[in-house]
Amino acid sequence: MPPLFEPTRQAALTRLAAVQPDAYARTRNALDGAVTGLSPYLTHGLLSLREVYAAVHARQPLDAKHKFVFELGWRAYYRHVWAHLGPGLHQSLHPGLLPDAAYVAQMPADVLEARSGVAAIDLAVRTLYTTGYLHNHARMWLASYLVHLRRVHWHTAAQWMLGHLLDGDVASNHLSWQWVAGTGSTKPYLFNADNVAKYAPAPWHSPGTVIDTSYEALDLLARSASAPGHGVDGRAADGCAQGRADDHPMGAGLSPPALLATPPDALWSPPDASAVAGRDVWLQHPWSLGAVPQGLGDDALVVGVGLAECHAQTPWSTRRWDFVGAGLQAQTSALWWATAPQLAEALRGARAVGWQAEPHADAALASVQALLAAGKGAAVITAHAVPCLFEPVPKHCQSFAQWWRQTRIAL
């Protein structure tokens, strides 16, 4: 069976051509609704928000208040917050329902192995592992279950999901988890079995489990310091019905795929200083899998780079490494894996070095630039910005509504 997502520009454009904005607006909450599947291509630079809007708007003029435009806006807003908070994105924006000490910093084994006994949770985990993708509703269910019923700290669970998602974007992922947890919103996101039955196919339905109760009961559980919760081994601590994993129709659990801080294959090699001497170099990184810029010299070297500093705290699944490796390999003459000092040392003899600016890679590439400058490297450094869809808002906005009032589409 072919993969759900191919890391190619043509695959991205094919999905873009299939977008039906009105159907998306009507059905996006359903697991079988008309979602676009564009997010892996946006995260890894095969498409931009500006390009997506322009292509869809050309086929069907979109009002600024169209739900499809709002969703593009949310992605831009999350990047706006990241630009202002930087590493602070990994901390709670404000206190949640309970003190941090009430939450564990370890993922429950039964959830990792898709044997919690709650069909909606186990199918979400299985889908995540087998496709590298989850519908947004399934992400929210999984997040709510882990934070509010299993008492896993939102950041622990967010980092785990980030590593498996092909579209794992730190800003969108972590701020969405905070919205669910109540550390980035005015109230927590809760769901129950009725909500699953409304938006998901029958195999996802979860009668008779911990989520088969009222929202009032779930809210009390989420806020109570003495609520049952579940240990990391999956056992309910106080009789909280979660569904027996051994009775689940999906049977035995899975072995969770490892999350790796380094690429798992032999595609990558150390930097080669001799290959860049006296040449213009364009660096393609994992978040810039798209076409290289026009105007590079005939002898320019296009290299795919992975920087260890970018992945030390955010390891990826083999599926995501394969997606990125294949995408880079299609555009470059070599794939290099290095630390920032190693890459800087290799680039000292280059005539000019350029790359696409991107928050996931900017800190590591800024270190490369600083090391080249400190060593009086001859290379001219250029970081190319991606054109924005929405006008930048200089002041940090605490809410999407506040940001939305101050921005506009800039085409």
Sequence and secondary structure as in RCSB ss.txt:
>XXXX:A:sequence
MPPLFEPTRQAALTRLAAVQPDAYARTRNALDGAVTGLSPYLTHGLLSLREVYAAVHARQPLDAKHKFVFELGWR
AYYRHVWAHLGPGLHQSLHPGLLPDAAYVAQMPADVLEARSGVAAIDLAVRTLYTTGYLHNHARMWLASYLVHLR
RVHWHTAAQWMLGHLLDGDVASNHLSWQWVAGTGSTKPYLFNADNVAKYAPAPWHSPGTVIDTSYEALDLLARSA
SAPGHGVDGRAADGCAQGRADDHPMGAGLSPPALLATPPDALWSPPDASAVAGRDVWLQHPWSLGAVPQGLGDDA
LVVGVGLAECHAQTPWSTRRWDFVGAGLQAQTSALWWATAPQLAEALRGARAVGWQAEPHADAALASVQALLAAG
KGAAVITAHAVPCLFEPVPKHCQSFAQWWRQTRIAL
>XXXX:A:secstr
   S   SHHHHHHHHHT  HHHHHHHTTSTTS     HHHHHTTSS HHHHHHHHHHHS   TT HHHHHHHHH
HHHHHHHHHHGGGGGS SS  SS GGGSBSS  HHHHTT SS HHHHHHHHHHHHHS   HHHHHHHHHIIIIIS
 B HHHHHHHHHHH TT  HHHHHHHHHHHHTSSSSS     HHHHHHHS GGG  TTSTTSS HHHHHHHHH T
T   B TTS BSS      GGG TT S      EESS SSTT B   HHHHTTSEEEEE TT  S   TT  TT 
EEEEEEEHHHHSSS EEHHHHHHHHHHHHTT SEEEEE HHHHHHHHTT SEEEEE  HHHHHHHHHHHHHHHHT
T   EEEEE    SB    S  SSHHHHHHH  B  
